[in-house]
């Protein structure tokens, strides 16, 4: 979720890495962990920084997906050999 500067909102996520990125890029007035989800109240964000971080995360996800597909192909080939 990307908020415009100055808007107060609630952010909830179960991925700690994403939570840490949001913490770095925003001013957080409170935070807590409930049932494995990280919840914080956001006071303001810097859109450009968040958009850059989102782009970096998307590329990281694509890279990991490529690695997974490669490993799946290797596993499939190994199963055929058996």
N, C-alpha and C positions, 0 to 999 in steps of 0.2 A: 504494500500500500504506500503510495507516495502522496504526501499532503503538501498543500501550498504553504508558503511561509506564513507563520503566525497562527495557523489553524491548530486547535487542540484536538487530539484524537486518541483513540485507544488502539494499540497495536498488540496483536497476539500471534505467537509463532511457536512451533515445537522444535525448530531447528536452532540450536545454540549459536552456530556460526552466523546465521542471518541475524539473530538477536544482537550479537556483538557488533555487527556492522551498523545496525540501526542505532545502537547506543553511541557509536563513534560519530555518526552523522547527524544526530539530533540532540535536542535538549530534552532530557527526560526528567519529569517531575516525580515520578514514582515507578517502582518496578517490583514484581513479585513472580513467584513460580507456583502455579496451581495445576495439579494433575499432570505434570510433565510439560506444561506449556508456559512459556515466558510471556508475561503480560506487563506492558508498561504504558504510561500515559505520556504522549508526546506533546510538547509545547510548540516546537517549531522545527522545520527541516530546511535544509539547503538543497533545493531541487537539483541543481547541476551536479553536486557531489553524489547525491543518491542515484541519479540517472547513470553516472559513470560507474558506480558500484554495481548497479543492476546489470549494466552491459557486461561488466567483468564477470559477474556471477553467471550470466547466461552463457558466456563463452566457456567458462569453467564446466558448466553442466554439459554443453555440447562436447567438450573434450572428453569428459568422463563417459558420455554415451558412446562415443567412438571407441574408446578403450573396451567398454563392455561388449559392443558388437564384435570387436576383434577377438576377444576372449571366447565369445560364444561360437565364432567360426572355428577357432582352434579346438574347442571342446567337441564340436560336431565332427570335425575331421578325425579326432582321436577316437571317438565312438565308432566311426565307420571302420577304422583300422582293427578294432577289437572283434 
